[in-house]
Structure formats: structure tokens, C-alpha cells
Amino acid sequence: MGREFVPKERFEDALKKLEKIVSKLEEGEIPLEESLKLFEEGIRLSRFCNQKLDEVEKKVEILLKGKDEILKAQPFEPSTDLKETSSEEE
């Protein structure tokens, strides 16, 4: 038997599953065999999430390229709406 077909996962769903696995493993209350299975699943999810992040990063780089095809790095600045909201709450 090979690997089972896994439908396309969403990044957010995979990240939530990974967080649950990490929490279970950190508790340390599960048997060794189950821990190993969870660890294997966690590694798979971690690789999946890293791959998705790499894909998104490449897409963003393509979108940021200028007409001369040279990537122009631009610092990330949160929108002013977020800044105003957080200062109002204080």
C-alpha cells in the first residue's frame, strides 16, 4: 500500500491541526506509539505549511517585480487602520 490520497488541504486547517498535535505531544500523557504517529503527522503538516508559505512568497515576489523584472524589496508596514485600532483600545 502506498500513501493515501489526501485532498488539497488549506494552510489554515493544516496549521490548526499542527497546533493541536504539538499541544498533545507537549502534554506527554499519550502512549509512545500514538506519540510517534502524531509526530509523523506533525512533520507532514509542517512540511506542507512550509511549502505553502514558500509558494506564497514566490507569488508575492512576482507581484512586486517592477516593469524591469527586478524585484524591489519593500518594507512591510501594517495598515494605518490596524495602528489606529490598537491605540484606541489602550
N, C-alpha and C positions, 0 to 999 in steps of 0.2 A: 504494500500500500504506500502511495506517495502522500504528498501533502494534500490536505483537503482544500477545495476551492473556497476562498474567502471573498465574499462580495466586497466591493470597494468600501473601505471604512472612511469615516470623516475624521479629520485631525482631532477635532474637539472630543469626539467619542473615544478615540484611542487614548487620548491624554487622560480622560476621566478614568478609563479602565486601568491605565498605568498607575494613576494616583491611588486607586483602591488596592491594587496589588502591593504597592510599596507599603501602604498602611498595614495590610495583613501581615506582610513579612516583618515589619518593624515590631509588631505585637509579639511575635515569637511563640504564639500559642498553637501553631498548627504542626502536624506531623512532618517529618523530613521529606517524605515522598511528595506530599502536597506542596511543600515549600519549593521543591525542585521544579515541579510543574508550573507553579506560579512564577518562579524566577525565569523559566524558559519563555513563558508568555510575556513577561515584562520586557525581556530582551527583544523579542519580536516587535512589541509595541514601541519600544524606544527607537529601534531602527526605522520603523515605519514613520514615526513622528519626525525623526531627523531627516529622512528622505523628503517628506512633505515640506519641511522648512527649507531645505536646500532648493527644492523646485520653486517655491515661492520667492526665495531670494533671487534666483536667476530671472524670474519673470519681472521682479521689481527692477533689477539691473537693466533689463531690456527696455522697460518703460522709461527709465531715467536717462538712457543714452540720448545724446544730442543728435542733431542732424549730421554732424561729422562722424557719427558712430563711436564717439569717445564717451566712456562712462564718466559722468560728472557726479562725484560724491557730494551729497548734500546732507547736512546735519539734520537729525530728526528733532523736530520741536513739536510738543503736544499742542493741539489746537488751543486757541485762547479761550474757547468755551469751557474746556476742562479746567484751565487755570482759574477762571472766574468762579466756577462751581466749588472748587476746593477751598478757595479763600473765603467764600461766603459762609461755608459750613463752620469755619473756625471762630 
